[in-house]
């Protein structure tokens, strides 16, 4: 079996790195359309290139099933080799990027939308004015992007361990509270802990229902009903300002909007914010400069 696979690998020795990336993408995504999206290629192009790769190997790399494309034994071997090559390329890229000492070039930064809007952008403005050759690429995403694959150079995370090869520095602590509009409280009155049957809640979407503030408010107001859900804190604040219900919000968002704090006799859980980056990028001068600026400036800004 091993000899047979090796023979086929020898037959395909002229395949390019792009061909191997294609096989790896299909293995990861399971469909031509999803894999093509990750590579910036159309589905017909993906189909033609997969057919050419399978012709070069003389054997199917994927089985076509109702669940999508599933790698064959040979497909798993090829995808494994492609993954190892990708890891080497990514490590080289990170190493070369980390060695750059000039305060110029891009920094890909990921954070939630509200943290960008209310905390990072005012701080970034000062940094970009001082270092006009540095280009910050903002990626608004609630997912934990993969630092190994350089989906981002720098991510701002709320608590948790960075894991793997990531390094993190604490940036600040964010206070949260329960808020509502004055008009909502005039209609419904102040809620009492352990009840809340006549109240409505503005919550994170169900995928983020495990967050500490969601658990906290539903524990203290078990009878309150969800009225609006969103993974955007800004949208939650707007819904609260419109009188839709009670919302747990960062204080720095709620106060400027004139929302009224609601006391349930127990403080809402706060969150610690960390800046995380891959260890290979630690020598990168522009990244170090940006992180130092953020760590030094954000607490005073808040």
TORBA-312263 format. One record per residue (C-alpha): residue number from 1; x, y, z. Coordinates in Angstrom, 3 decimals, decimal comma, padded with zeros to 6 digits, always signed. Last residue first. Layout:
% TORBA-312263
{num NUM&x X&y Y&z Z}
...
% end
This chain:
% TORBA-312263
{num 302&x -010,969&y +055,040&z +028,938}
{num 301&x -008,312&y +057,030&z +027,089}
{num 300&x -005,958&y +056,802&z +030,084}
{num 299&x -006,278&y +053,002&z +030,098}
{num 298&x -005,957&y +052,804&z +026,277}
{num 297&x -002,724&y +054,813&z +025,916}
{num 296&x +000,129&y +052,783&z +027,381}
{num 295&x -001,090&y +049,354&z +026,290}
{num 294&x -002,113&y +050,675&z +022,855}
{num 293&x +001,173&y +052,495&z +022,241}
{num 292&x +003,247&y +049,511&z +023,352}
{num 291&x +001,187&y +047,248&z +021,077}
{num 290&x +001,668&y +049,583&z +018,107}
{num 289&x +005,428&y +049,917&z +018,636}
{num 288&x +005,900&y +046,177&z +019,041}
{num 287&x +003,969&y +045,572&z +015,814}
{num 286&x +005,985&y +048,196&z +013,930}
{num 285&x +009,276&y +046,737&z +015,143}
{num 284&x +008,576&y +043,093&z +014,301}
{num 283&x +010,753&y +041,137&z +016,772}
{num 282&x +007,684&y +039,542&z +018,450}
{num 281&x +006,264&y +038,303&z +015,150}
{num 280&x +007,410&y +034,697&z +015,635}
{num 279&x +005,639&y +034,645&z +019,016}
{num 278&x +002,280&y +035,073&z +017,289}
{num 277&x +000,137&y +037,940&z +018,579}
{num 276&x -002,345&y +038,609&z +021,393}
{num 275&x -003,547&y +041,897&z +022,879}
{num 274&x -005,582&y +041,185&z +025,996}
{num 273&x -008,848&y +042,613&z +027,345}
{num 272&x -010,178&y +041,733&z +030,786}
{num 271&x -013,958&y +041,572&z +031,089}
{num 270&x -016,389&y +042,705&z +033,747}
{num 269&x -019,088&y +040,632&z +035,385}
{num 268&x -022,225&y +042,613&z +036,284}
{num 267&x -022,261&y +043,792&z +039,883}
{num 266&x -024,866&y +042,314&z +042,188}
{num 265&x -027,766&y +044,087&z +043,903}
{num 264&x -029,829&y +044,225&z +040,738}
{num 263&x -029,029&y +047,886&z +040,083}
{num 262&x -030,156&y +049,334&z +036,738}
{num 261&x -027,999&y +051,981&z +035,060}
{num 260&x -029,932&y +054,483&z +032,906}
{num 259&x -028,937&y +054,982&z +029,278}
{num 258&x -027,835&y +058,496&z +028,295}
{num 257&x -026,015&y +057,369&z +025,162}
{num 256&x -022,645&y +058,546&z +026,522}
{num 255&x -023,163&y +056,241&z +029,545}
{num 254&x -024,010&y +053,038&z +027,683}
{num 253&x -020,955&y +052,624&z +025,465}
{num 252&x -018,225&y +053,237&z +028,070}
{num 251&x -020,238&y +051,222&z +030,588}
{num 250&x -019,924&y +048,097&z +028,451}
{num 249&x -023,437&y +046,776&z +028,045}
{num 248&x -025,871&y +044,359&z +029,670}
{num 247&x -029,199&y +045,226&z +028,086}
{num 246&x -032,729&y +045,764&z +029,405}
{num 245&x -035,548&y +046,243&z +026,913}
{num 244&x -036,744&y +047,577&z +023,548}
{num 243&x -036,824&y +051,225&z +024,632}
{num 242&x -035,109&y +052,745&z +021,582}
{num 241&x -032,006&y +053,395&z +023,694}
{num 240&x -031,911&y +049,676&z +024,531}
{num 239&x -032,104&y +048,771&z +020,837}
{num 238&x -029,298&y +051,231&z +020,069}
{num 237&x -027,181&y +049,735&z +022,850}
{num 236&x -027,768&y +046,233&z +021,502}
{num 235&x -026,804&y +047,418&z +018,025}
{num 234&x -023,560&y +048,849&z +019,410}
{num 233&x -022,859&y +045,638&z +021,326}
{num 232&x -023,059&y +043,682&z +018,065}
{num 231&x -023,586&y +039,898&z +018,349}
{num 230&x -027,314&y +040,614&z +018,292}
{num 229&x -030,481&y +039,471&z +020,035}
{num 228&x -033,741&y +041,310&z +020,697}
{num 227&x -036,779&y +040,784&z +022,933}
{num 226&x -035,620&y +037,915&z +025,135}
{num 225&x -038,097&y +037,292&z +027,985}
{num 224&x -037,559&y +038,027&z +031,672}
{num 223&x -038,523&y +035,247&z +034,082}
{num 222&x -034,988&y +034,230&z +035,051}
{num 221&x -033,840&y +037,784&z +035,848}
{num 220&x -030,766&y +037,213&z +038,037}
{num 219&x -029,647&y +034,050&z +036,267}
{num 218&x -030,513&y +035,442&z +032,824}
{num 217&x -028,499&y +038,570&z +033,588}
{num 216&x -025,390&y +036,644&z +034,715}
{num 215&x -025,407&y +033,995&z +031,974}
{num 214&x -025,549&y +036,717&z +029,318}
{num 213&x -022,804&y +038,727&z +031,069}
{num 212&x -020,557&y +035,665&z +031,364}
{num 211&x -020,688&y +034,720&z +027,709}
{num 210&x -022,207&y +031,294&z +027,042}
{num 209&x -025,038&y +032,719&z +024,932}
{num 208&x -022,569&y +033,687&z +022,230}
{num 207&x -023,998&y +031,369&z +019,548}
{num 206&x -027,463&y +032,344&z +020,818}
{num 205&x -027,049&y +035,983&z +019,785}
{num 204&x -026,070&y +038,421&z +022,535}
{num 203&x -028,998&y +039,710&z +024,558}
{num 202&x -031,576&y +042,485&z +024,861}
{num 201&x -033,947&y +041,418&z +027,611}
{num 200&x -037,613&y +042,155&z +028,228}
{num 199&x -039,331&y +042,719&z +031,539}
{num 198&x -042,720&y +041,793&z +032,996}
{num 197&x -041,450&y +038,536&z +034,475}
{num 196&x -038,318&y +040,134&z +035,919}
{num 195&x -038,057&y +037,925&z +038,992}
{num 194&x -035,017&y +036,687&z +040,906}
{num 193&x -033,460&y +040,142&z +041,100}
{num 192&x -036,003&y +042,939&z +040,962}
{num 191&x -036,694&y +044,936&z +037,835}
{num 190&x -037,323&y +048,684&z +037,965}
{num 189&x -040,581&y +049,834&z +036,403}
{num 188&x -042,025&y +048,630&z +033,113}
{num 187&x -043,306&y +051,764&z +031,378}
{num 186&x -041,163&y +054,383&z +033,119}
{num 185&x -038,205&y +051,999&z +032,937}
{num 184&x -038,562&y +051,758&z +029,139}
{num 183&x -038,825&y +055,543&z +028,782}
{num 182&x -035,719&y +056,070&z +030,917}
{num 181&x -033,764&y +053,785&z +028,593}
{num 180&x -032,224&y +050,617&z +029,938}
{num 179&x -028,901&y +049,478&z +031,356}
{num 178&x -027,294&y +046,530&z +033,158}
{num 177&x -023,591&y +047,062&z +033,739}
{num 176&x -020,188&y +046,272&z +032,309}
{num 175&x -016,678&y +047,421&z +033,213}
{num 174&x -013,804&y +046,777&z +030,816}
{num 173&x -010,324&y +045,897&z +032,062}
{num 172&x -007,246&y +046,983&z +030,124}
{num 171&x -004,487&y +045,983&z +027,718}
{num 170&x -003,076&y +042,756&z +029,104}
{num 169&x -000,298&y +041,359&z +026,970}
{num 168&x -000,440&y +038,127&z +024,977}
{num 167&x +001,936&y +035,761&z +023,237}
{num 166&x +000,690&y +033,094&z +020,846}
{num 165&x +002,518&y +029,911&z +019,927}
{num 164&x -000,284&y +027,589&z +020,998}
{num 163&x -002,803&y +029,038&z +023,427}
{num 162&x -003,934&y +032,665&z +023,810}
{num 161&x -005,626&y +031,896&z +027,141}
{num 160&x -008,985&y +033,398&z +027,917}
{num 159&x -010,109&y +036,941&z +028,582}
{num 158&x -011,642&y +039,264&z +025,988}
{num 157&x -009,335&y +039,077&z +022,999}
{num 156&x -007,735&y +041,783&z +020,889}
{num 155&x -005,965&y +040,252&z +017,913}
{num 154&x -002,662&y +041,174&z +016,269}
{num 153&x -001,079&y +039,800&z +013,118}
{num 152&x -004,355&y +038,424&z +011,762}
{num 151&x -005,384&y +035,504&z +009,565}
{num 150&x -001,675&y +034,870&z +009,894}
{num 149&x -001,986&y +031,080&z +009,611}
{num 148&x -000,497&y +030,559&z +013,072}
{num 147&x -002,511&y +033,539&z +014,390}
{num 146&x -005,805&y +031,834&z +013,575}
{num 145&x -008,696&y +034,234&z +014,189}
{num 144&x -010,729&y +033,899&z +017,387}
{num 143&x -014,139&y +034,760&z +015,982}
{num 142&x -015,942&y +038,003&z +016,867}
{num 141&x -014,693&y +039,644&z +013,684}
{num 140&x -013,972&y +043,157&z +012,437}
{num 139&x -010,683&y +042,986&z +010,537}
{num 138&x -008,867&y +046,348&z +010,574}
{num 137&x -005,813&y +046,682&z +008,306}
{num 136&x -003,488&y +049,225&z +009,903}
{num 135&x -001,003&y +050,758&z +007,460}
{num 134&x +002,265&y +051,980&z +008,980}
{num 133&x +004,030&y +054,587&z +006,818}
{num 132&x +002,197&y +057,448&z +008,571}
{num 131&x +003,820&y +056,691&z +011,951}
{num 130&x +002,941&y +059,567&z +014,316}
{num 129&x -000,444&y +060,209&z +012,699}
{num 128&x -001,030&y +056,457&z +012,521}
{num 127&x -000,385&y +056,107&z +016,252}
{num 126&x -002,687&y +058,974&z +017,228}
{num 125&x -005,473&y +057,633&z +015,023}
{num 124&x -004,931&y +054,131&z +016,420}
{num 123&x -005,851&y +055,323&z +019,912}
{num 122&x -009,095&y +056,930&z +018,731}
{num 121&x -009,775&y +053,782&z +016,653}
{num 120&x -009,077&y +051,278&z +019,420}
{num 119&x -011,570&y +052,117&z +022,146}
{num 118&x -015,066&y +053,047&z +021,003}
{num 117&x -015,267&y +051,884&z +017,402}
{num 116&x -012,715&y +049,066&z +017,429}
{num 115&x -014,049&y +047,699&z +020,720}
{num 114&x -017,603&y +047,929&z +019,354}
{num 113&x -016,727&y +046,004&z +016,197}
{num 112&x -014,977&y +043,079&z +017,829}
{num 111&x -011,266&y +042,893&z +017,197}
{num 110&x -008,728&y +041,913&z +014,554}
{num 109&x -005,592&y +043,772&z +013,470}
{num 108&x -003,576&y +043,209&z +010,279}
{num 107&x -000,448&y +045,339&z +010,483}
{num 106&x +000,809&y +046,666&z +007,166}
{num 105&x +004,136&y +048,338&z +006,302}
{num 104&x +006,361&y +050,922&z +007,919}
{num 103&x +008,184&y +051,406&z +011,199}
{num 102&x +011,219&y +049,561&z +009,849}
{num 101&x +012,631&y +046,654&z +011,821}
{num 100&x +011,426&y +043,717&z +009,745}
{num 99&x +012,675&y +040,476&z +011,287}
{num 98&x +009,193&y +039,494&z +012,441}
{num 97&x +007,916&y +039,608&z +008,884}
{num 96&x +010,661&y +037,251&z +007,705}
{num 95&x +009,961&y +034,850&z +010,551}
{num 94&x +006,201&y +035,008&z +010,024}
{num 93&x +006,640&y +034,266&z +006,323}
{num 92&x +009,027&y +031,406&z +007,020}
{num 91&x +006,636&y +029,907&z +009,581}
{num 90&x +003,755&y +030,289&z +007,114}
{num 89&x +005,726&y +028,573&z +004,358}
{num 88&x +006,758&y +025,732&z +006,674}
{num 87&x +003,193&y +025,249&z +007,934}
{num 86&x +001,931&y +025,276&z +004,343}
{num 85&x +004,436&y +022,573&z +003,398}
{num 84&x +003,240&y +020,389&z +006,291}
{num 83&x -000,372&y +021,001&z +005,284}
{num 82&x +000,382&y +020,085&z +001,665}
{num 81&x +002,029&y +016,826&z +002,761}
{num 80&x -001,032&y +015,977&z +004,859}
{num 79&x -003,393&y +016,944&z +002,048}
{num 78&x -001,510&y +014,615&z -000,308}
{num 77&x -001,677&y +011,726&z +002,168}
{num 76&x -005,360&y +012,365&z +002,906}
{num 75&x -006,136&y +012,440&z -000,813}
{num 74&x -004,358&y +009,129&z -001,285}
{num 73&x -006,578&y +007,517&z +001,325}
{num 72&x -009,616&y +009,220&z -000,200}
{num 71&x -010,674&y +012,714&z +000,869}
{num 70&x -014,403&y +013,420&z +001,253}
{num 69&x -016,076&y +015,912&z -001,081}
{num 68&x -019,582&y +016,931&z -000,050}
{num 67&x -022,067&y +015,395&z +002,363}
{num 66&x -024,058&y +013,785&z -000,469}
{num 65&x -020,790&y +012,157&z -001,539}
{num 64&x -018,137&y +012,688&z -004,228}
{num 63&x -015,022&y +010,797&z -003,136}
{num 62&x -011,828&y +012,829&z -003,240}
{num 61&x -008,261&y +012,279&z -004,426}
{num 60&x -009,309&y +009,977&z -007,240}
{num 59&x -006,506&y +008,149&z -008,980}
{num 58&x -003,996&y +008,543&z -011,789}
{num 57&x -002,059&y +011,079&z -009,761}
{num 56&x -001,736&y +013,503&z -012,659}
{num 55&x -005,343&y +012,859&z -013,656}
{num 54&x -006,433&y +013,619&z -010,100}
{num 53&x -004,569&y +016,933&z -010,264}
{num 52&x -006,138&y +017,825&z -013,644}
{num 51&x -009,623&y +017,017&z -012,319}
{num 50&x -008,984&y +019,162&z -009,253}
{num 49&x -007,854&y +022,022&z -011,484}
{num 48&x -010,959&y +021,835&z -013,654}
{num 47&x -013,314&y +021,678&z -010,676}
{num 46&x -011,635&y +024,573&z -008,898}
{num 45&x -011,901&y +026,688&z -012,035}
{num 44&x -015,612&y +025,832&z -012,327}
{num 43&x -016,124&y +026,771&z -008,623}
{num 42&x -014,475&y +030,173&z -009,006}
{num 41&x -011,174&y +030,986&z -007,325}
{num 40&x -010,257&y +033,362&z -004,464}
{num 39&x -008,538&y +030,630&z -002,483}
{num 38&x -010,961&y +030,557&z +000,483}
{num 37&x -013,896&y +031,089&z -001,872}
{num 36&x -012,722&y +028,222&z -004,065}
{num 35&x -012,662&y +025,892&z -001,064}
{num 34&x -016,239&y +026,866&z -000,187}
{num 33&x -017,411&y +026,395&z -003,784}
{num 32&x -015,504&y +023,153&z -004,341}
{num 31&x -016,929&y +021,564&z -001,206}
{num 30&x -015,512&y +019,886&z +001,921}
{num 29&x -013,812&y +022,967&z +003,348}
{num 28&x -010,641&y +021,515&z +004,821}
{num 27&x -010,052&y +018,747&z +002,269}
{num 26&x -010,942&y +021,121&z -000,572}
{num 25&x -008,438&y +023,680&z +000,749}
{num 24&x -005,698&y +021,055&z +001,086}
{num 23&x -006,200&y +019,824&z -002,478}
{num 22&x -006,105&y +023,399&z -003,793}
{num 21&x -003,008&y +024,208&z -001,783}
{num 20&x -001,332&y +021,183&z -003,402}
{num 19&x -002,185&y +022,463&z -006,863}
{num 18&x -000,926&y +025,958&z -005,997}
{num 17&x +002,328&y +024,417&z -004,731}
{num 16&x +002,807&y +023,010&z -008,227}
{num 15&x +002,364&y +019,420&z -009,396}
{num 14&x +005,394&y +018,104&z -011,275}
{num 13&x +006,020&y +015,332&z -008,764}
{num 12&x +002,623&y +013,797&z -009,491}
{num 11&x +003,911&y +010,451&z -010,780}
{num 10&x +006,254&y +010,243&z -007,785}
{num 9&x +003,271&y +010,703&z -005,470}
{num 8&x +001,539&y +007,889&z -007,304}
{num 7&x +004,510&y +005,621&z -006,805}
{num 6&x +004,632&y +006,581&z -003,116}
{num 5&x +000,972&y +005,623&z -002,737}
{num 4&x +001,580&y +002,206&z -004,278}
{num 3&x +004,707&y +001,655&z -002,199}
{num 2&x +002,770&y +002,460&z +000,991}
{num 1&x +000,000&y +000,000&z +000,000}
% end
